[in-house]
Amino acid sequence: MRSPYDVVKRRRLTEKSAMLESLKSATSNKSVSRCENPKYTFEVDPNAKKPEIAEAIEAIYAEQNVKVVKVNTIFVKPKKKNRRGRMNPGTVSRCKKAIVTLAVGNQLD
């Protein structure tokens, strides 16, 4: 069995992930306000499966009694980056992103 920190690399904070986290407290739209479960985004090991990710998140945040309801995974495509002064561009390596839905009332901080 792998360590939870081998499965989950880091929490991914972007503008879109911040929007997902704030859905549970939105009151402007009725359809959006139905999203009571908080969602958080993590960068995970490319070989990790959904049950492994759920177990790892629950183990890392065991002090807060976090219960994972659902895990969605996405492979982020590698992006091309121009190297300064070179004709051949390089690429940023691909990674796997996991969107974790927690039970109602749970929160990560």
Gaussian input, Z-matrix of N, CA and C with variables (Angstrom, degrees):
# hf/3-21g

backbone

0 1
 N
 C     1     B1
 C     2     B2     1     A1
 N     3     B3     2     A2     1     D1
 C     4     B4     3     A3     2     D2
 C     5     B5     4     A4     3     D3
 N     6     B6     5     A5     4     D4
 C     7     B7     6     A6     5     D5
 C     8     B8     7     A7     6     D6
 N     9     B9     8     A8     7     D7
 C    10    B10     9     A9     8     D8
 C    11    B11    10    A10     9     D9
 N    12    B12    11    A11    10    D10
 C    13    B13    12    A12    11    D11
 C    14    B14    13    A13    12    D12
 N    15    B15    14    A14    13    D13
 C    16    B16    15    A15    14    D14
 C    17    B17    16    A16    15    D15
 N    18    B18    17    A17    16    D16
 C    19    B19    18    A18    17    D17
 C    20    B20    19    A19    18    D18
 N    21    B21    20    A20    19    D19
 C    22    B22    21    A21    20    D20
 C    23    B23    22    A22    21    D21
 N    24    B24    23    A23    22    D22
 C    25    B25    24    A24    23    D23
 C    26    B26    25    A25    24    D24
 N    27    B27    26    A26    25    D25
 C    28    B28    27    A27    26    D26
 C    29    B29    28    A28    27    D27
 N    30    B30    29    A29    28    D28
 C    31    B31    30    A30    29    D29
 C    32    B32    31    A31    30    D30
 N    33    B33    32    A32    31    D31
 C    34    B34    33    A33    32    D32
 C    35    B35    34    A34    33    D33
 N    36    B36    35    A35    34    D34
 C    37    B37    36    A36    35    D35
 C    38    B38    37    A37    36    D36
 N    39    B39    38    A38    37    D37
 C    40    B40    39    A39    38    D38
 C    41    B41    40    A40    39    D39
 N    42    B42    41    A41    40    D40
 C    43    B43    42    A42    41    D41
 C    44    B44    43    A43    42    D42
 N    45    B45    44    A44    43    D43
 C    46    B46    45    A45    44    D44
 C    47    B47    46    A46    45    D45
 N    48    B48    47    A47    46    D46
 C    49    B49    48    A48    47    D47
 C    50    B50    49    A49    48    D48
 N    51    B51    50    A50    49    D49
 C    52    B52    51    A51    50    D50
 C    53    B53    52    A52    51    D51
 N    54    B54    53    A53    52    D52
 C    55    B55    54    A54    53    D53
 C    56    B56    55    A55    54    D54
 N    57    B57    56    A56    55    D55
 C    58    B58    57    A57    56    D56
 C    59    B59    58    A58    57    D57
 N    60    B60    59    A59    58    D58
 C    61    B61    60    A60    59    D59
 C    62    B62    61    A61    60    D60
 N    63    B63    62    A62    61    D61
 C    64    B64    63    A63    62    D62
 C    65    B65    64    A64    63    D63
 N    66    B66    65    A65    64    D64
 C    67    B67    66    A66    65    D65
 C    68    B68    67    A67    66    D66
 N    69    B69    68    A68    67    D67
 C    70    B70    69    A69    68    D68
 C    71    B71    70    A70    69    D69
 N    72    B72    71    A71    70    D70
 C    73    B73    72    A72    71    D71
 C    74    B74    73    A73    72    D72
 N    75    B75    74    A74    73    D73
 C    76    B76    75    A75    74    D74
 C    77    B77    76    A76    75    D75
 N    78    B78    77    A77    76    D76
 C    79    B79    78    A78    77    D77
 C    80    B80    79    A79    78    D78
 N    81    B81    80    A80    79    D79
 C    82    B82    81    A81    80    D80
 C    83    B83    82    A82    81    D81
 N    84    B84    83    A83    82    D82
 C    85    B85    84    A84    83    D83
 C    86    B86    85    A85    84    D84
 N    87    B87    86    A86    85    D85
 C    88    B88    87    A87    86    D86
 C    89    B89    88    A88    87    D87
 N    90    B90    89    A89    88    D88
 C    91    B91    90    A90    89    D89
 C    92    B92    91    A91    90    D90
 N    93    B93    92    A92    91    D91
 C    94    B94    93    A93    92    D92
 C    95    B95    94    A94    93    D93
 N    96    B96    95    A95    94    D94
 C    97    B97    96    A96    95    D95
 C    98    B98    97    A97    96    D96
 N    99    B99    98    A98    97    D97
 C   100   B100    99    A99    98    D98
 C   101   B101   100   A100    99    D99
 N   102   B102   101   A101   100   D100
 C   103   B103   102   A102   101   D101
 C   104   B104   103   A103   102   D102
 N   105   B105   104   A104   103   D103
 C   106   B106   105   A105   104   D104
 C   107   B107   106   A106   105   D105
 N   108   B108   107   A107   106   D106
 C   109   B109   108   A108   107   D107
 C   110   B110   109   A109   108   D108
 N   111   B111   110   A110   109   D109
 C   112   B112   111   A111   110   D110
 C   113   B113   112   A112   111   D111
 N   114   B114   113   A113   112   D112
 C   115   B115   114   A114   113   D113
 C   116   B116   115   A115   114   D114
 N   117   B117   116   A116   115   D115
 C   118   B118   117   A117   116   D116
 C   119   B119   118   A118   117   D117
 N   120   B120   119   A119   118   D118
 C   121   B121   120   A120   119   D119
 C   122   B122   121   A121   120   D120
 N   123   B123   122   A122   121   D121
 C   124   B124   123   A123   122   D122
 C   125   B125   124   A124   123   D123
 N   126   B126   125   A125   124   D124
 C   127   B127   126   A126   125   D125
 C   128   B128   127   A127   126   D126
 N   129   B129   128   A128   127   D127
 C   130   B130   129   A129   128   D128
 C   131   B131   130   A130   129   D129
 N   132   B132   131   A131   130   D130
 C   133   B133   132   A132   131   D131
 C   134   B134   133   A133   132   D132
 N   135   B135   134   A134   133   D133
 C   136   B136   135   A135   134   D134
 C   137   B137   136   A136   135   D135
 N   138   B138   137   A137   136   D136
 C   139   B139   138   A138   137   D137
 C   140   B140   139   A139   138   D138
 N   141   B141   140   A140   139   D139
 C   142   B142   141   A141   140   D140
 C   143   B143   142   A142   141   D141
 N   144   B144   143   A143   142   D142
 C   145   B145   144   A144   143   D143
 C   146   B146   145   A145   144   D144
 N   147   B147   146   A146   145   D145
 C   148   B148   147   A147   146   D146
 C   149   B149   148   A148   147   D147
 N   150   B150   149   A149   148   D148
 C   151   B151   150   A150   149   D149
 C   152   B152   151   A151   150   D150
 N   153   B153   152   A152   151   D151
 C   154   B154   153   A153   152   D152
 C   155   B155   154   A154   153   D153
 N   156   B156   155   A155   154   D154
 C   157   B157   156   A156   155   D155
 C   158   B158   157   A157   156   D156
 N   159   B159   158   A158   157   D157
 C   160   B160   159   A159   158   D158
 C   161   B161   160   A160   159   D159
 N   162   B162   161   A161   160   D160
 C   163   B163   162   A162   161   D161
 C   164   B164   163   A163   162   D162
 N   165   B165   164   A164   163   D163
 C   166   B166   165   A165   164   D164
 C   167   B167   166   A166   165   D165
 N   168   B168   167   A167   166   D166
 C   169   B169   168   A168   167   D167
 C   170   B170   169   A169   168   D168
 N   171   B171   170   A170   169   D169
 C   172   B172   171   A171   170   D170
 C   173   B173   172   A172   171   D171
 N   174   B174   173   A173   172   D172
 C   175   B175   174   A174   173   D173
 C   176   B176   175   A175   174   D174
 N   177   B177   176   A176   175   D175
 C   178   B178   177   A177   176   D176
 C   179   B179   178   A178   177   D177
 N   180   B180   179   A179   178   D178
 C   181   B181   180   A180   179   D179
 C   182   B182   181   A181   180   D180
 N   183   B183   182   A182   181   D181
 C   184   B184   183   A183   182   D182
 C   185   B185   184   A184   183   D183
 N   186   B186   185   A185   184   D184
 C   187   B187   186   A186   185   D185
 C   188   B188   187   A187   186   D186
 N   189   B189   188   A188   187   D187
 C   190   B190   189   A189   188   D188
 C   191   B191   190   A190   189   D189
 N   192   B192   191   A191   190   D190
 C   193   B193   192   A192   191   D191
 C   194   B194   193   A193   192   D192
 N   195   B195   194   A194   193   D193
 C   196   B196   195   A195   194   D194
 C   197   B197   196   A196   195   D195
 N   198   B198   197   A197   196   D196
 C   199   B199   198   A198   197   D197
 C   200   B200   199   A199   198   D198
 N   201   B201   200   A200   199   D199
 C   202   B202   201   A201   200   D200
 C   203   B203   202   A202   201   D201
 N   204   B204   203   A203   202   D202
 C   205   B205   204   A204   203   D203
 C   206   B206   205   A205   204   D204
 N   207   B207   206   A206   205   D205
 C   208   B208   207   A207   206   D206
 C   209   B209   208   A208   207   D207
 N   210   B210   209   A209   208   D208
 C   211   B211   210   A210   209   D209
 C   212   B212   211   A211   210   D210
 N   213   B213   212   A212   211   D211
 C   214   B214   213   A213   212   D212
 C   215   B215   214   A214   213   D213
 N   216   B216   215   A215   214   D214
 C   217   B217   216   A216   215   D215
 C   218   B218   217   A217   216   D216
 N   219   B219   218   A218   217   D217
 C   220   B220   219   A219   218   D218
 C   221   B221   220   A220   219   D219
 N   222   B222   221   A221   220   D220
 C   223   B223   222   A222   221   D221
 C   224   B224   223   A223   222   D222
 N   225   B225   224   A224   223   D223
 C   226   B226   225   A225   224   D224
 C   227   B227   226   A226   225   D225
 N   228   B228   227   A227   226   D226
 C   229   B229   228   A228   227   D227
 C   230   B230   229   A229   228   D228
 N   231   B231   230   A230   229   D229
 C   232   B232   231   A231   230   D230
 C   233   B233   232   A232   231   D231
 N   234   B234   233   A233   232   D232
 C   235   B235   234   A234   233   D233
 C   236   B236   235   A235   234   D234
 N   237   B237   236   A236   235   D235
 C   238   B238   237   A237   236   D236
 C   239   B239   238   A238   237   D237
 N   240   B240   239   A239   238   D238
 C   241   B241   240   A240   239   D239
 C   242   B242   241   A241   240   D240
 N   243   B243   242   A242   241   D241
 C   244   B244   243   A243   242   D242
 C   245   B245   244   A244   243   D243
 N   246   B246   245   A245   244   D244
 C   247   B247   246   A246   245   D245
 C   248   B248   247   A247   246   D246
 N   249   B249   248   A248   247   D247
 C   250   B250   249   A249   248   D248
 C   251   B251   250   A250   249   D249
 N   252   B252   251   A251   250   D250
 C   253   B253   252   A252   251   D251
 C   254   B254   253   A253   252   D252
 N   255   B255   254   A254   253   D253
 C   256   B256   255   A255   254   D254
 C   257   B257   256   A256   255   D255
 N   258   B258   257   A257   256   D256
 C   259   B259   258   A258   257   D257
 C   260   B260   259   A259   258   D258
 N   261   B261   260   A260   259   D259
 C   262   B262   261   A261   260   D260
 C   263   B263   262   A262   261   D261
 N   264   B264   263   A263   262   D262
 C   265   B265   264   A264   263   D263
 C   266   B266   265   A265   264   D264
 N   267   B267   266   A266   265   D265
 C   268   B268   267   A267   266   D266
 C   269   B269   268   A268   267   D267
 N   270   B270   269   A269   268   D268
 C   271   B271   270   A270   269   D269
 C   272   B272   271   A271   270   D270
 N   273   B273   272   A272   271   D271
 C   274   B274   273   A273   272   D272
 C   275   B275   274   A274   273   D273
 N   276   B276   275   A275   274   D274
 C   277   B277   276   A276   275   D275
 C   278   B278   277   A277   276   D276
 N   279   B279   278   A278   277   D277
 C   280   B280   279   A279   278   D278
 C   281   B281   280   A280   279   D279
 N   282   B282   281   A281   280   D280
 C   283   B283   282   A282   281   D281
 C   284   B284   283   A283   282   D282
 N   285   B285   284   A284   283   D283
 C   286   B286   285   A285   284   D284
 C   287   B287   286   A286   285   D285
 N   288   B288   287   A287   286   D286
 C   289   B289   288   A288   287   D287
 C   290   B290   289   A289   288   D288
 N   291   B291   290   A290   289   D289
 C   292   B292   291   A291   290   D290
 C   293   B293   292   A292   291   D291
 N   294   B294   293   A293   292   D292
 C   295   B295   294   A294   293   D293
 C   296   B296   295   A295   294   D294
 N   297   B297   296   A296   295   D295
 C   298   B298   297   A297   296   D296
 C   299   B299   298   A298   297   D297
 N   300   B300   299   A299   298   D298
 C   301   B301   300   A300   299   D299
 C   302   B302   301   A301   300   D300
 N   303   B303   302   A302   301   D301
 C   304   B304   303   A303   302   D302
 C   305   B305   304   A304   303   D303
 N   306   B306   305   A305   304   D304
 C   307   B307   306   A306   305   D305
 C   308   B308   307   A307   306   D306
 N   309   B309   308   A308   307   D307
 C   310   B310   309   A309   308   D308
 C   311   B311   310   A310   309   D309
 N   312   B312   311   A311   310   D310
 C   313   B313   312   A312   311   D311
 C   314   B314   313   A313   312   D312
 N   315   B315   314   A314   313   D313
 C   316   B316   315   A315   314   D314
 C   317   B317   316   A316   315   D315
 N   318   B318   317   A317   316   D316
 C   319   B319   318   A318   317   D317
 C   320   B320   319   A319   318   D318
 N   321   B321   320   A320   319   D319
 C   322   B322   321   A321   320   D320
 C   323   B323   322   A322   321   D321
 N   324   B324   323   A323   322   D322
 C   325   B325   324   A324   323   D323
 C   326   B326   325   A325   324   D324

   B1=1.4560
   B2=1.5287
   B3=1.3065
   B4=1.4582
   B5=1.5215
   B6=1.3022
   B7=1.4569
   B8=1.5290
   B9=1.3428
   B10=1.4749
   B11=1.5266
   B12=1.3375
   B13=1.4615
   B14=1.5294
   B15=1.3333
   B16=1.4649
   B17=1.5205
   B18=1.3269
   B19=1.4641
   B20=1.5220
   B21=1.3304
   B22=1.4708
   B23=1.5171
   B24=1.3368
   B25=1.4595
   B26=1.5208
   B27=1.3282
   B28=1.4732
   B29=1.5173
   B30=1.3182
   B31=1.4571
   B32=1.5232
   B33=1.3134
   B34=1.4622
   B35=1.5211
   B36=1.3277
   B37=1.4571
   B38=1.5187
   B39=1.3196
   B40=1.4538
   B41=1.5210
   B42=1.3026
   B43=1.4631
   B44=1.5241
   B45=1.3111
   B46=1.4617
   B47=1.5309
   B48=1.3345
   B49=1.4574
   B50=1.5269
   B51=1.3202
   B52=1.4695
   B53=1.5261
   B54=1.3429
   B55=1.4613
   B56=1.5305
   B57=1.3386
   B58=1.4632
   B59=1.5249
   B60=1.3414
   B61=1.4522
   B62=1.5247
   B63=1.3414
   B64=1.4566
   B65=1.5257
   B66=1.3371
   B67=1.4685
   B68=1.5196
   B69=1.3276
   B70=1.4591
   B71=1.5232
   B72=1.3372
   B73=1.4574
   B74=1.5262
   B75=1.3340
   B76=1.4630
   B77=1.5278
   B78=1.3328
   B79=1.4621
   B80=1.5180
   B81=1.3301
   B82=1.4578
   B83=1.5259
   B84=1.3179
   B85=1.4510
   B86=1.5247
   B87=1.3298
   B88=1.4548
   B89=1.5212
   B90=1.3319
   B91=1.4578
   B92=1.5254
   B93=1.3229
   B94=1.4554
   B95=1.5283
   B96=1.3057
   B97=1.4622
   B98=1.5216
   B99=1.3539
   B100=1.4653
   B101=1.5186
   B102=1.3158
   B103=1.4687
   B104=1.5317
   B105=1.3227
   B106=1.4592
   B107=1.5226
   B108=1.3137
   B109=1.4604
   B110=1.5234
   B111=1.3429
   B112=1.4629
   B113=1.5251
   B114=1.3385
   B115=1.4598
   B116=1.5226
   B117=1.3276
   B118=1.4601
   B119=1.5205
   B120=1.3298
   B121=1.4524
   B122=1.5291
   B123=1.3386
   B124=1.4612
   B125=1.5196
   B126=1.3364
   B127=1.4590
   B128=1.5229
   B129=1.3310
   B130=1.4618
   B131=1.5275
   B132=1.3251
   B133=1.4593
   B134=1.5256
   B135=1.3350
   B136=1.4723
   B137=1.5265
   B138=1.3295
   B139=1.4638
   B140=1.5170
   B141=1.3302
   B142=1.4612
   B143=1.5299
   B144=1.3121
   B145=1.4700
   B146=1.5244
   B147=1.3289
   B148=1.4659
   B149=1.5293
   B150=1.3475
   B151=1.4782
   B152=1.5281
   B153=1.3393
   B154=1.4669
   B155=1.5204
   B156=1.3337
   B157=1.4597
   B158=1.5199
   B159=1.3241
   B160=1.4653
   B161=1.5296
   B162=1.3353
   B163=1.4589
   B164=1.5254
   B165=1.3252
   B166=1.4595
   B167=1.5270
   B168=1.3194
   B169=1.4711
   B170=1.5261
   B171=1.3278
   B172=1.4684
   B173=1.5274
   B174=1.3385
   B175=1.4652
   B176=1.5270
   B177=1.3232
   B178=1.4734
   B179=1.5249
   B180=1.3250
   B181=1.4620
   B182=1.5289
   B183=1.3284
   B184=1.4709
   B185=1.5257
   B186=1.3285
   B187=1.4716
   B188=1.5210
   B189=1.3271
   B190=1.4631
   B191=1.5281
   B192=1.3348
   B193=1.4740
   B194=1.5254
   B195=1.3235
   B196=1.4603
   B197=1.5237
   B198=1.3212
   B199=1.4631
   B200=1.5224
   B201=1.3342
   B202=1.4691
   B203=1.5222
   B204=1.3356
   B205=1.4589
   B206=1.5287
   B207=1.3419
   B208=1.4573
   B209=1.5220
   B210=1.3375
   B211=1.4640
   B212=1.5156
   B213=1.3269
   B214=1.4622
   B215=1.5243
   B216=1.3348
   B217=1.4581
   B218=1.5221
   B219=1.3423
   B220=1.4625
   B221=1.5237
   B222=1.3316
   B223=1.4604
   B224=1.5196
   B225=1.3274
   B226=1.4631
   B227=1.5219
   B228=1.3274
   B229=1.4594
   B230=1.5283
   B231=1.3357
   B232=1.4626
   B233=1.5292
   B234=1.3123
   B235=1.4630
   B236=1.5171
   B237=1.3167
   B238=1.4605
   B239=1.5183
   B240=1.3162
   B241=1.4568
   B242=1.5158
   B243=1.3178
   B244=1.4578
   B245=1.5218
   B246=1.3033
   B247=1.4573
   B248=1.5179
   B249=1.2710
   B250=1.4622
   B251=1.5241
   B252=1.3392
   B253=1.4489
   B254=1.5172
   B255=1.3002
   B256=1.4638
   B257=1.5203
   B258=1.3131
   B259=1.4539
   B260=1.5305
   B261=1.3383
   B262=1.4558
   B263=1.5340
   B264=1.3235
   B265=1.4582
   B266=1.5259
   B267=1.3139
   B268=1.4551
   B269=1.5192
   B270=1.3128
   B271=1.4591
   B272=1.5178
   B273=1.3185
   B274=1.4547
   B275=1.5242
   B276=1.3133
   B277=1.4584
   B278=1.5276
   B279=1.3302
   B280=1.4559
   B281=1.5217
   B282=1.3309
   B283=1.4514
   B284=1.5269
   B285=1.3121
   B286=1.4514
   B287=1.5183
   B288=1.3164
   B289=1.4550
   B290=1.5271
   B291=1.3223
   B292=1.4609
   B293=1.5180
   B294=1.3298
   B295=1.4646
   B296=1.5163
   B297=1.3320
   B298=1.4586
   B299=1.5204
   B300=1.3381
   B301=1.4559
   B302=1.5182
   B303=1.3320
   B304=1.4557
   B305=1.5283
   B306=1.3260
   B307=1.4637
   B308=1.5268
   B309=1.3320
   B310=1.4604
   B311=1.5292
   B312=1.3144
   B313=1.4564
   B314=1.5110
   B315=1.3190
   B316=1.4691
   B317=1.5211
   B318=1.3314
   B319=1.4534
   B320=1.5200
   B321=1.3177
   B322=1.4598
   B323=1.5242
   B324=1.3154
   B325=1.4636
   B326=1.4923
   A1=109.08
   A2=115.21
   A3=120.65
   A4=110.68
   A5=115.37
   A6=121.33
   A7=109.33
   A8=118.33
   A9=119.89
   A10=112.46
   A11=116.15
   A12=119.75
   A13=112.11
   A14=117.98
   A15=120.97
   A16=110.27
   A17=117.37
   A18=122.01
   A19=110.22
   A20=116.90
   A21=121.83
   A22=107.95
   A23=116.43
   A24=120.13
   A25=111.69
   A26=116.31
   A27=119.75
   A28=109.40
   A29=114.91
   A30=120.89
   A31=107.73
   A32=116.47
   A33=121.62
   A34=108.42
   A35=116.11
   A36=121.96
   A37=109.96
   A38=115.61
   A39=121.98
   A40=107.92
   A41=115.98
   A42=119.97
   A43=110.75
   A44=116.81
   A45=120.48
   A46=111.62
   A47=117.03
   A48=118.70
   A49=111.28
   A50=117.67
   A51=120.35
   A52=110.64
   A53=116.62
   A54=120.82
   A55=110.49
   A56=117.30
   A57=120.93
   A58=111.44
   A59=116.75
   A60=120.87
   A61=111.98
   A62=116.86
   A63=119.85
   A64=113.08
   A65=118.95
   A66=120.76
   A67=112.75
   A68=117.49
   A69=119.75
   A70=112.75
   A71=118.04
   A72=120.57
   A73=112.70
   A74=117.99
   A75=121.19
   A76=109.93
   A77=115.87
   A78=120.54
   A79=111.85
   A80=117.44
   A81=120.37
   A82=112.65
   A83=117.77
   A84=121.69
   A85=108.76
   A86=117.27
   A87=120.65
   A88=111.90
   A89=117.42
   A90=119.35
   A91=111.40
   A92=117.65
   A93=121.12
   A94=110.24
   A95=117.83
   A96=120.60
   A97=112.24
   A98=118.09
   A99=120.41
   A100=111.95
   A101=117.58
   A102=121.50
   A103=108.78
   A104=115.61
   A105=120.01
   A106=112.01
   A107=116.84
   A108=120.08
   A109=110.06
   A110=117.80
   A111=119.81
   A112=111.35
   A113=116.60
   A114=122.97
   A115=109.08
   A116=115.35
   A117=121.54
   A118=108.82
   A119=116.03
   A120=122.16
   A121=109.95
   A122=115.92
   A123=122.44
   A124=109.32
   A125=115.35
   A126=120.89
   A127=106.56
   A128=116.04
   A129=121.03
   A130=110.72
   A131=115.30
   A132=122.37
   A133=109.55
   A134=119.14
   A135=120.35
   A136=114.37
   A137=118.25
   A138=121.02
   A139=113.49
   A140=118.33
   A141=121.94
   A142=110.74
   A143=115.32
   A144=122.09
   A145=109.07
   A146=116.00
   A147=120.66
   A148=114.02
   A149=119.54
   A150=118.28
   A151=112.83
   A152=117.52
   A153=120.49
   A154=110.90
   A155=116.87
   A156=121.05
   A157=110.13
   A158=117.17
   A159=120.86
   A160=111.03
   A161=117.44
   A162=121.07
   A163=111.42
   A164=116.96
   A165=120.78
   A166=111.49
   A167=117.57
   A168=120.92
   A169=109.78
   A170=116.76
   A171=119.93
   A172=111.16
   A173=117.96
   A174=120.80
   A175=111.62
   A176=117.10
   A177=120.44
   A178=110.40
   A179=117.03
   A180=121.15
   A181=111.30
   A182=117.08
   A183=121.63
   A184=112.06
   A185=117.64
   A186=120.93
   A187=111.78
   A188=116.74
   A189=121.34
   A190=112.25
   A191=117.69
   A192=123.20
   A193=112.04
   A194=115.85
   A195=122.29
   A196=109.18
   A197=116.89
   A198=123.54
   A199=108.11
   A200=116.54
   A201=122.09
   A202=108.44
   A203=115.97
   A204=122.16
   A205=110.37
   A206=116.71
   A207=120.69
   A208=110.04
   A209=115.86
   A210=122.04
   A211=108.43
   A212=116.96
   A213=123.03
   A214=107.58
   A215=116.88
   A216=120.25
   A217=110.75
   A218=114.68
   A219=122.25
   A220=107.65
   A221=117.10
   A222=121.01
   A223=107.83
   A224=116.21
   A225=121.83
   A226=107.65
   A227=116.84
   A228=121.96
   A229=110.47
   A230=116.86
   A231=119.29
   A232=110.36
   A233=115.89
   A234=120.86
   A235=109.87
   A236=115.68
   A237=120.79
   A238=109.40
   A239=115.17
   A240=122.16
   A241=108.44
   A242=117.09
   A243=121.08
   A244=109.65
   A245=114.66
   A246=118.74
   A247=107.47
   A248=116.15
   A249=121.51
   A250=111.18
   A251=115.60
   A252=121.32
   A253=114.97
   A254=118.72
   A255=121.09
   A256=109.80
   A257=115.54
   A258=119.83
   A259=111.85
   A260=117.34
   A261=119.12
   A262=109.78
   A263=117.17
   A264=119.10
   A265=111.58
   A266=116.01
   A267=121.58
   A268=109.27
   A269=116.57
   A270=120.77
   A271=109.79
   A272=114.75
   A273=122.49
   A274=106.34
   A275=117.78
   A276=120.18
   A277=111.36
   A278=115.25
   A279=119.97
   A280=109.51
   A281=115.52
   A282=120.30
   A283=108.97
   A284=115.90
   A285=122.10
   A286=108.05
   A287=115.22
   A288=122.14
   A289=107.99
   A290=117.32
   A291=121.70
   A292=109.04
   A293=116.04
   A294=121.93
   A295=106.14
   A296=116.02
   A297=122.70
   A298=109.10
   A299=116.32
   A300=122.12
   A301=108.00
   A302=115.93
   A303=121.32
   A304=110.22
   A305=115.30
   A306=120.67
   A307=109.38
   A308=115.88
   A309=121.55
   A310=109.12
   A311=115.82
   A312=120.90
   A313=114.25
   A314=119.06
   A315=121.88
   A316=110.08
   A317=115.58
   A318=120.35
   A319=108.83
   A320=116.86
   A321=121.92
   A322=109.29
   A323=116.03
   A324=121.46
   A325=110.96
   D1=135.51
   D2=-178.58
   D3=-84.30
   D4=158.21
   D5=175.90
   D6=-70.17
   D7=147.74
   D8=177.63
   D9=-59.43
   D10=-29.40
   D11=-179.42
   D12=-78.92
   D13=-13.30
   D14=171.85
   D15=-80.51
   D16=-29.24
   D17=-179.55
   D18=-81.13
   D19=-50.88
   D20=-178.99
   D21=-98.98
   D22=117.55
   D23=-177.60
   D24=-82.18
   D25=-52.70
   D26=-178.81
   D27=-164.72
   D28=163.44
   D29=175.24
   D30=-80.95
   D31=135.75
   D32=-176.13
   D33=-101.33
   D34=114.06
   D35=-178.92
   D36=-108.24
   D37=109.49
   D38=175.79
   D39=-132.71
   D40=177.83
   D41=178.82
   D42=-64.79
   D43=-39.88
   D44=-179.71
   D45=-68.90
   D46=-39.40
   D47=178.91
   D48=-68.84
   D49=-32.68
   D50=175.60
   D51=-65.99
   D52=-35.12
   D53=176.81
   D54=-66.67
   D55=-39.61
   D56=178.03
   D57=-63.54
   D58=-38.97
   D59=179.82
   D60=-67.88
   D61=-31.26
   D62=-176.90
   D63=-88.63
   D64=-0.19
   D65=179.86
   D66=-62.76
   D67=-33.35
   D68=-175.53
   D69=-68.40
   D70=-22.49
   D71=-179.26
   D72=-106.18
   D73=9.57
   D74=-178.68
   D75=-76.84
   D76=135.94
   D77=179.13
   D78=-123.28
   D79=-1.18
   D80=-174.41
   D81=-73.70
   D82=-29.27
   D83=-174.96
   D84=-130.68
   D85=132.98
   D86=-176.29
   D87=-64.96
   D88=-39.56
   D89=-178.80
   D90=-69.26
   D91=-32.89
   D92=178.87
   D93=-75.80
   D94=-33.91
   D95=-177.61
   D96=-70.55
   D97=-11.26
   D98=176.38
   D99=-75.18
   D100=-12.03
   D101=179.99
   D102=-79.98
   D103=85.30
   D104=-177.49
   D105=-84.61
   D106=-22.58
   D107=-177.78
   D108=-83.98
   D109=126.99
   D110=177.94
   D111=-72.96
   D112=146.31
   D113=179.72
   D114=-122.50
   D115=137.51
   D116=179.56
   D117=-131.17
   D118=149.99
   D119=-176.08
   D120=-112.46
   D121=133.32
   D122=179.76
   D123=-130.61
   D124=151.89
   D125=170.43
   D126=-97.00
   D127=125.71
   D128=-172.65
   D129=-122.70
   D130=171.43
   D131=177.12
   D132=-64.97
   D133=135.52
   D134=-178.03
   D135=-61.07
   D136=-22.79
   D137=-179.93
   D138=-94.24
   D139=1.53
   D140=-176.87
   D141=-76.28
   D142=139.84
   D143=177.04
   D144=-96.09
   D145=164.49
   D146=-176.73
   D147=-59.83
   D148=-44.32
   D149=177.67
   D150=-63.71
   D151=-35.16
   D152=176.79
   D153=-64.42
   D154=-39.89
   D155=179.94
   D156=-65.37
   D157=-43.44
   D158=179.89
   D159=-62.65
   D160=-44.17
   D161=178.50
   D162=-63.99
   D163=-39.02
   D164=-179.24
   D165=-66.57
   D166=-42.11
   D167=179.16
   D168=-64.33
   D169=-43.40
   D170=179.20
   D171=-65.38
   D172=-33.56
   D173=178.50
   D174=-73.42
   D175=-40.27
   D176=-179.05
   D177=-66.75
   D178=-42.04
   D179=-178.34
   D180=-103.26
   D181=39.21
   D182=-178.50
   D183=-66.62
   D184=-29.64
   D185=179.65
   D186=-65.04
   D187=-28.98
   D188=-177.38
   D189=-94.88
   D190=3.04
   D191=-179.68
   D192=53.49
   D193=53.68
   D194=-178.19
   D195=-83.41
   D196=135.50
   D197=177.03
   D198=-118.19
   D199=120.19
   D200=179.80
   D201=-86.68
   D202=127.14
   D203=179.77
   D204=-92.98
   D205=-44.21
   D206=-173.41
   D207=-150.71
   D208=148.54
   D209=177.19
   D210=-130.18
   D211=127.10
   D212=173.50
   D213=-115.75
   D214=136.61
   D215=-178.38
   D216=-119.92
   D217=148.80
   D218=-178.52
   D219=-141.99
   D220=136.52
   D221=170.36
   D222=-91.05
   D223=124.07
   D224=177.97
   D225=-87.85
   D226=125.04
   D227=-177.67
   D228=-66.96
   D229=147.86
   D230=175.66
   D231=-70.07
   D232=140.16
   D233=-178.80
   D234=-105.87
   D235=146.09
   D236=178.52
   D237=-83.44
   D238=134.49
   D239=177.54
   D240=-126.49
   D241=134.50
   D242=177.50
   D243=-80.84
   D244=130.05
   D245=175.20
   D246=-84.43
   D247=143.80
   D248=-173.72
   D249=-63.22
   D250=118.55
   D251=175.12
   D252=77.52
   D253=9.62
   D254=-178.80
   D255=-111.89
   D256=153.27
   D257=179.91
   D258=-86.50
   D259=-27.47
   D260=-177.77
   D261=-98.50
   D262=118.85
   D263=-178.74
   D264=-77.02
   D265=153.02
   D266=175.84
   D267=-101.15
   D268=176.40
   D269=178.28
   D270=-128.57
   D271=150.26
   D272=173.21
   D273=-85.67
   D274=136.88
   D275=-176.04
   D276=-66.01
   D277=152.10
   D278=-179.67
   D279=-77.80
   D280=158.89
   D281=178.86
   D282=-143.54
   D283=168.58
   D284=178.66
   D285=-111.89
   D286=131.79
   D287=-177.37
   D288=-113.44
   D289=139.29
   D290=178.65
   D291=-122.55
   D292=127.50
   D293=174.66
   D294=-101.00
   D295=114.63
   D296=-173.52
   D297=-105.54
   D298=125.25
   D299=177.03
   D300=-100.33
   D301=126.30
   D302=-179.17
   D303=-98.73
   D304=166.56
   D305=178.41
   D306=-69.58
   D307=161.26
   D308=-179.59
   D309=-61.68
   D310=132.25
   D311=178.61
   D312=93.74
   D313=-15.90
   D314=178.16
   D315=-82.04
   D316=149.59
   D317=-178.12
   D318=-153.61
   D319=144.34
   D320=177.63
   D321=-104.83
   D322=127.03
   D323=173.81
   D324=-159.05

